[in-house]
Amino acid sequence: MSPTHANPAGQPDDAPSRPRVEGEREQEVLDATIDILAEVGYDRLTMDAVAARAKASKATLYRRWNSKAQLVIDALTSQKEPITTPDTGSLRGDLLGAFCGMGGLIDGRQIAILGSVITAISRDAEFAEAFRRDFVGPKKAASTEIFRRAQERGEIRDDLDLDLVSAALPGIVLHRTFLLGDAPTNELITKVVDQLILPAVTRG
């Protein structure tokens, strides 16, 4: 009998390959993660709970995700539609198009999920770094692009810090949502745009 050789990971070459979480099965795990996240929050979410909900073994999950933080970030990003920035020809139109409606600041499920990870951002450095990079980063870039185009059109002042002003609208709305208990609505977003954002950034 010929000897059995081990691969660099220490697994015999003729050992059966370990199953991986891919395709539809992967999405089932990510969907289960989102459901549990919305129900109990990041702190109480466990790999055991996700495995049970997705009818998978915890070992199978760990072959694909090394940590809870990685699993949750993948789950969050899997739920996002491709980010597009409206180009209506005006800053007001672009802001309302981007932040109103489903996927924007009034999307109840997205707000609930965001609320469920707030504590983790301050307590889990690994999660916070990945969340800011992979989830918040693309949204921030899209918002900044809206203001950059308005600046190129000559619609807003040239001396603005675009990183600062692009965070103002979501910051105000989310502050009122989480701290003051005001439900995010299209009416609220429109008021913030008309009464605060536009007067602060437009010329003269």
C-alpha positions in Angstrom: 0.0 0.0 0.0 1.4 3.4 -0.9 1.9 5.8 1.9 -0.6 8.5 2.5 0.8 12.0 2.1 -0.3 15.0 4.1 -1.0 18.4 2.5 0.5 21.6 4.1 -2.6 21.9 6.3 -2.0 18.5 7.8 -4.9 16.8 6.0 -4.2 13.6 4.1 -4.3 14.1 0.3 -6.8 11.3 0.0 -9.1 12.7 2.7 -12.5 13.8 1.5 -12.7 17.6 1.0 -14.6 19.5 3.7 -18.0 20.9 2.6 -18.0 24.7 2.0 -20.8 27.2 2.3 -21.4 28.6 -1.2 -24.1 29.9 -3.5 -27.7 29.6 -2.3 -26.6 27.8 0.9 -24.3 30.7 1.8 -27.2 33.2 1.2 -29.4 31.1 3.5 -26.9 31.4 6.2 -26.6 35.2 5.6 -30.4 35.6 5.6 -30.6 33.7 8.9 -27.9 36.0 10.3 -29.9 39.1 9.4 -33.1 37.7 10.9 -31.4 36.9 14.2 -29.6 40.3 14.2 -32.8 42.1 13.8 -34.4 40.1 16.5 -31.8 40.1 19.3 -29.0 42.4 18.2 -25.3 41.9 17.6 -24.3 41.3 21.2 -26.7 38.4 21.6 -26.2 36.8 18.2 -24.2 33.6 18.3 -22.8 31.3 15.7 -24.8 28.5 17.4 -28.0 30.4 16.8 -27.2 31.1 13.2 -26.2 27.5 12.6 -29.5 26.3 14.1 -31.6 28.8 12.2 -29.8 27.9 8.9 -29.8 24.2 9.7 -26.1 24.0 9.4 -23.3 22.9 11.7 -21.2 25.5 13.5 -18.1 23.9 12.2 -19.4 24.5 8.6 -19.9 28.2 9.4 -16.4 28.5 10.8 -14.9 27.1 7.7 -16.4 30.1 5.8 -16.3 32.8 8.5 -13.5 33.0 11.1 -15.6 35.2 13.4 -19.0 36.5 14.2 -17.9 40.0 13.0 -17.0 38.7 9.6 -20.3 36.8 9.3 -22.4 39.8 10.3 -20.6 42.1 7.9 -21.1 39.7 5.0 -24.7 39.4 6.0 -25.2 43.2 6.0 -23.5 43.7 2.7 -25.4 40.9 1.1 -28.7 42.7 1.8 -27.7 45.9 0.1 -28.8 46.9 -3.4 -26.1 48.3 -5.7 -25.5 51.9 -4.5 -26.4 54.4 -7.2 -26.5 58.1 -6.9 -29.4 59.9 -8.5 -28.4 62.6 -11.0 -31.5 64.9 -11.3 -29.5 68.1 -12.0 -30.1 69.6 -8.6 -28.7 69.0 -5.2 -32.2 68.9 -3.7 -33.4 66.3 -6.2 -30.4 64.2 -5.7 -30.6 64.2 -1.9 -34.3 63.4 -1.9 -33.8 60.6 -4.5 -31.0 59.0 -2.5 -32.4 59.2 1.0 -36.1 58.9 0.6 -37.9 55.6 -0.2 -36.8 52.0 0.4 -33.1 51.5 0.9 -32.9 55.1 2.2 -33.3 56.5 5.6 -37.0 55.5 5.9 -36.4 51.8 5.2 -37.6 50.4 8.5 -35.7 47.1 8.2 -32.4 48.8 7.5 -33.0 51.2 10.5 -33.8 48.2 12.7 -30.6 46.4 11.6 -28.5 49.6 12.2 -30.0 49.9 15.6 -29.0 46.3 16.4 -25.3 46.9 15.8 -24.9 50.3 17.5 -23.4 48.9 20.7 -21.1 46.6 18.8 -19.5 49.5 17.0 -18.2 50.9 20.3 -17.3 47.5 21.9 -16.0 45.3 19.1 -13.0 46.9 17.3 -12.9 44.2 14.6 -16.6 44.6 13.8 -16.4 48.5 13.9 -13.5 48.6 11.5 -15.2 46.3 9.0 -18.6 48.0 9.4 -17.2 51.4 8.7 -15.2 50.2 5.7 -17.6 47.8 4.0 -21.0 49.0 5.0 -20.8 52.7 5.8 -17.9 53.5 3.5 -19.8 53.0 0.1 -22.8 54.9 1.4 -20.6 57.8 2.5 -18.8 57.9 -0.8 -22.1 58.0 -2.7 -23.4 60.9 -0.5 -20.1 62.8 -1.0 -20.4 62.3 -4.8 -23.8 64.0 -4.7 -22.3 67.1 -3.1 -19.2 67.0 -5.4 -21.4 67.1 -8.5 -23.4 70.0 -7.0 -20.1 71.8 -6.4 -19.0 71.2 -10.0 -22.3 72.7 -11.2 -21.6 75.8 -9.2 -24.7 75.1 -7.1 -22.9 75.1 -3.7 -20.0 76.9 -2.2 -16.4 76.0 -3.2 -15.1 76.2 0.4 -17.2 73.3 1.8 -15.7 70.3 3.5 -17.6 67.7 1.5 -16.9 64.9 3.9 -18.5 66.9 6.7 -21.6 68.2 4.9 -22.3 64.8 3.2 -22.7 63.2 6.7 -25.1 65.9 7.9 -28.4 64.7 6.5 -28.1 61.0 7.7 -26.6 62.3 11.0 -29.5 64.5 11.8 -32.2 62.0 10.8 -30.6 59.1 12.7 -30.1 61.3 15.7 -33.8 62.1 15.8 -34.7 58.4 15.1 -32.5 56.8 17.8 -32.3 59.5 20.5 -35.5 61.5 20.1 -37.8 58.7 19.0 -39.0 60.4 15.8 -39.8 57.9 13.0 -37.8 58.6 9.9 -40.2 59.8 7.1 -40.0 61.4 3.7 -41.5 64.6 5.2 -38.7 64.7 7.9 -36.0 64.2 5.3 -37.5 66.9 3.1 -37.6 69.4 6.0 -34.0 68.7 6.9 -32.9 69.2 3.3 -34.9 72.4 2.8 -34.4 74.0 6.2 -30.9 72.9 7.1 -28.8 71.4 4.4 -29.6 73.7 1.4 -29.4 77.0 3.3 -26.0 75.8 4.8 -24.3 74.9 1.5 -25.8 77.0 -1.3 -24.3 80.2 -2.5 -25.5 83.6 -1.1 
